[in-house]
Amino acid sequence: GSRTLLLDLPRASAALDPWNEMVECARGCAHRLGGMLIDDAGRALSEPQIERIGQQVRLRYQGLEDAGFPAGSPMALRLFN
């Protein structure tokens, strides 16, 4: 079966670069276990797809910031708890 890594954006400060950290962790796990990174439909993720997802993550972080709820902040943690 597959295993999932989930990035809870409101809880993870953008300053920590959580998307890239999670992708590197997933790559390491996949390498050690002889697996691969896949999407929700079970299709292999290419580097361009991973980068597009990273861009979407950055936009979500900016949206939280623009709304006054920076990810990882006490306000965001209360709001998204």
BELWO-V327026 format. One record per pair of residues at least 4 apart in sequence whose C-alpha atoms are under 7 Angstrom apart, sorted by sequence separation. I is the first residue (numbers start at 1). J is the second residue. D is the distance in Angstrom with one decimal. If there is no record, write none. Layout:
BEGIN
[[I & J & D] [I & J & D]]
END
This chain:
BEGIN
[[8 & 12 & 6.4] [14 & 18 & 6.5] [17 & 21 & 6.3] [18 & 22 & 5.9] [19 & 23 & 6.2] [20 & 24 & 6.1] [21 & 25 & 6.2] [22 & 26 & 6.1] [23 & 27 & 6.0] [24 & 28 & 6.2] [25 & 29 & 6.2] [26 & 30 & 6.0] [27 & 31 & 6.0] [28 & 32 & 6.2] [29 & 33 & 6.1] [30 & 34 & 5.7] [31 & 35 & 6.2] [38 & 42 & 5.3] [39 & 43 & 5.5] [45 & 49 & 6.0] [46 & 50 & 6.3] [47 & 51 & 6.2] [48 & 52 & 6.2] [49 & 53 & 6.2] [50 & 54 & 6.2] [51 & 55 & 6.3] [52 & 56 & 6.4] [53 & 57 & 6.2] [54 & 58 & 6.2] [55 & 59 & 6.3] [56 & 60 & 6.3] [57 & 61 & 6.3] [58 & 62 & 6.2] [59 & 63 & 6.1] [60 & 64 & 6.3] [61 & 65 & 6.2] [62 & 66 & 6.0] [63 & 67 & 6.1] [64 & 68 & 6.4] [65 & 69 & 5.3] [69 & 73 & 6.8] [72 & 76 & 6.3] [73 & 77 & 6.2] [74 & 78 & 6.2] [75 & 79 & 6.1] [76 & 80 & 5.9] [77 & 81 & 5.7] [30 & 35 & 4.3] [38 & 43 & 5.1] [39 & 44 & 6.5] [45 & 50 & 6.5] [64 & 69 & 5.1] [65 & 70 & 4.4] [71 & 76 & 5.9] [72 & 77 & 6.4] [12 & 18 & 6.6] [30 & 36 & 5.1] [38 & 44 & 4.3] [39 & 45 & 6.2] [64 & 70 & 5.4] [69 & 75 & 6.0] [70 & 76 & 6.3] [30 & 37 & 6.8] [37 & 44 & 5.8] [38 & 45 & 5.1] [64 & 71 & 6.5] [69 & 76 & 5.0] [36 & 44 & 6.8] [37 & 45 & 5.7] [61 & 71 & 6.6] [19 & 54 & 6.5] [14 & 61 & 6.7] [14 & 71 & 6.4] [13 & 71 & 4.9] [12 & 71 & 5.8] [13 & 72 & 4.4] [11 & 71 & 5.7] [12 & 72 & 5.0] [10 & 71 & 4.4] [11 & 72 & 4.5] [9 & 71 & 6.4] [10 & 72 & 5.8] [10 & 76 & 5.8] [11 & 77 & 6.0] [10 & 77 & 6.6] [10 & 80 & 6.6]]
END
